[in-house]
């Protein structure tokens, strides 16, 4: 199958599939099942009626008489959890990767202080279930609770005397806050309990944008992916050449966002509160690779040889490939903006490497043995037979898949022929 691109060029089905996946048109995400048991720390007994939520989503559950809970069909991702039950102090987790059959138990403590704040959370005009309610002093959370299904009621217990900001958060709604004061028990200054009703108002969607940087490659920042965890259907964006992204359709409230890039450790920000268009930047770092005596790195730079007065260089990717002489290994990467490239984890063996770019003659190395890290540079010379403008025969500037008349361009034919002879043989280069 060949498909015509918006610019009128034709590309094969593999290129179309890759473009569709990169644009986020197809979601292949799988779902997790989260289960666990909620018990009391003082007795070890199961707690019935505890509420468990996946923060930044609408997923929640209530524990049964044996303390167990279950949440199904949760999209794989990184989340924070929270658990609360009447008469106990609520608990929450840091970021957790949840996939497949995930298990997370909770043990809830009895309050050690007498201070208490109660109230009702409403979403619009209705009682709100599963809102995450916090007692804050500055940026420090002193206590937390979850609003109850059916009533929207909550109870923040175990608070010491002091001034607090009570804040409620829920996906799809703007945060709501109230100020309360808790006094020492028995003092004449006030009460050791307070009431704060909170009304959450629906809002959004908004846009989150920013930069995804790669710590060891500040120039080539394209191809990273930013994903809203828990969204169904999946909501994601891919960074441009400069590493910029913009993710629209993000709901108000606390959300979880993950940035990822092939060959780098993913980075997640949970409880990122959205109440307008916001900016969020990420820095991704490569994993700490163990020393492997049988795998090596090929790196270098590709230089473009452009004659004075020659045609302008097209905006196109420069691609570097390395393939095993025996045909059992192949890797391909795009160069950074400065022409540099790095291919890690290549097994020890005998290889060839090559570089290509639309409008230039491909360059292919002689066979070489890779038994240590190696530097290999390429120079690409402009193709004198390349069609640089309208009204000429041959390939038009663009994706490099084919010419305007559906035939292969010069560079494409040369590269395909070289690789077909040297590596692919009966396989297709692209």
Beta strands, then each sheet from edge to edge (+ up, - down):
strand 1: 2-4
strand 2: 10-12
strand 3: 31-40
strand 4: 51-54
strand 5: 60-62
strand 6: 68-75
strand 7: 77-79
strand 8: 81-84
strand 9: 91-92
strand 10: 96-98
strand 11: 101-103
strand 12: 106-108
strand 13: 115-123
strand 14: 126-127
strand 15: 132-137
strand 16: 140-146
strand 17: 153-159
strand 18: 162-169
strand 19: 173-174
strand 20: 176-182
strand 21: 193-195
strand 22: 198-202
strand 23: 204-214
strand 24: 225-228
strand 25: 235-238
strand 26: 244-251
strand 27: 253-260
strand 28: 267-274
strand 29: 278-279
strand 30: 282-284
strand 31: 295-305
strand 32: 318-324
strand 33: 330-334
strand 34: 340-347
strand 35: 349-357
strand 36: 360-361
strand 37: 363-364
strand 38: 368-370
strand 39: 374-375
strand 40: 378-382
sheet 1: 1+ 2-
sheet 2: 6+ 3- 11-
sheet 3: 6+ 3- 12-
sheet 4: 5+ 4- 8+ 9-
sheet 5: 7+ 10-
sheet 6: 14+ 13- 17+
sheet 7: 14+ 13- 21-
sheet 8: 14+ 13- 22- 19+
sheet 9: 16+ 15- 18+ 20-
sheet 10: 26+ 23- 29-
sheet 11: 26+ 23- 30-
sheet 12: 25+ 24- 27+ 28-
sheet 13: 34+ 31- 39-
sheet 14: 34+ 31- 40- 36+
sheet 15: 33+ 32- 35+ 37-
sheet 16: 33+ 32- 35+ 38-
end
